[in-house]
Amino acid sequence: MAFKGRPELLLPAGDLEKLKFAFQYGADAVYAGLPAASLRARPNGFGREDLIEGVKYAHDLGKKIYITVNIFPHNSKLPVIEKHLEWLRDEVKPDALIVADPGVIHMIKDIWPDCEIHLSVQANNLNWRQIKFWQDMGVTRVILSRELRLKEIQEIHEKVPDMELEAFVHGAICIAYSGRCLISNYMSHRDPNMGTCSHSCRWKYKVHIEEEKRPGEFYPFEEDEHGSYMMNAKDQCLIPYLKELADAGVCSLKVEGRAKTIYYAATVAKYYDLALKDMLDGKPFNPELLEKVRRTAHRPDSPGFLFGTTEDSVYYDKNRPVNTWLYTGVVREVLGDKKYLIDVRNKVEVGTEIEVVTPEKDFMSKVEAIIHPESKEEEQAAHGGNGERIFIIEGDMPVGSFIRQQSENAEGASEDAKFECPVSADQV
Ligand code: SF4
């Protein structure tokens, strides 16, 4: 089946600033939530007023915003959730709620019957019967489990054609099925299902082996000189496969990472948006977009489970972040005469070659001078303290442009997946 129109590009918004950057760089919709009721309890910069402002901002642009209420609450938390839902209904008025727990769905049906409900990935949405069930319960969209193959997504769409299907395309992957993880709870008493995951699966573990006839003699078991990261999944990156997903019936392409930076939100939105524009123009996927999106720090990436288990699919390995390019800074003010006020995010020196990323274009330039706000010229600038500096740079950079530089210690890039479709479409 051929895709119909542009699928929605859905970006994470961990705070109001990230929301604005995501829209500025091409997102069609964002998802956000308050710490008390969504699965990002700690790194979440939204307060109540921000969320109201964020919804207004999105709607003024003609874009959408979905609010996460996707924790699995115990009885004691139900009254808080009910109050929260009433506030969302009366004052925030988002386009939909993202919900995981049937009890919360039941509550929404009681107090806000015409609310659009998107079923969170936390609910493990794996088969068409289950999705049909949720359709009968009034859910209008499901966020598919990352563990599904493309062929399974196609089949779900064929069997339940009126259900909107949303799929993750980019970002970190859990080792466990989303919604069923107990590792973080066990290791640090932080419950992922209540929004306080400590990412324990990504920690470095010491593994010891004991030979049967030598009880008590433990030998360290290491994957490499850095240790053993046995549960640390590769990141997901599906930018080369957006047409396959759209053809399979996916109407919304979701990026993970509400805790990540404005730079991540903007650059990932930008290159996925460009890939979607090419797709709509009937052009083949441009591999340069994959290379560009990989310039933003990530763990080695893979297409996850989309094509089944291949040498490039999800596996658990050392997977240290790949940093081929460093986020150097963001333009906060255009001062004229090639002068820009930059919020510096990494060490940078006069003479450094940089890439400038704006919503409209990317181009190479150079840091010609760095000036402290108190007028003193400097040889270098670094993140921390008062990190704002005036840079002299050739080129047109509107407020909100990013600059980045190649990393001297780049490593890990070769561990990214090859981008050729690993199997032909009829095999998936
Ligand atoms: S500990 Fe790892 S697998 Fe578990 S919820 Fe957190 S990120 Fe996912």
Boltz pocket constraint, residues with backbone or C-beta under 6 A from the ligand:
constraints:
  - pocket:
      binder: B
      contacts: [[A, 173], [A, 174], [A, 175], [A, 176], [A, 181], [A, 182], [A, 183], [A, 184], [A, 192], [A, 197], [A, 198], [A, 199], [A, 200], [A, 201], [A, 202]]
      max_distance: 6.0
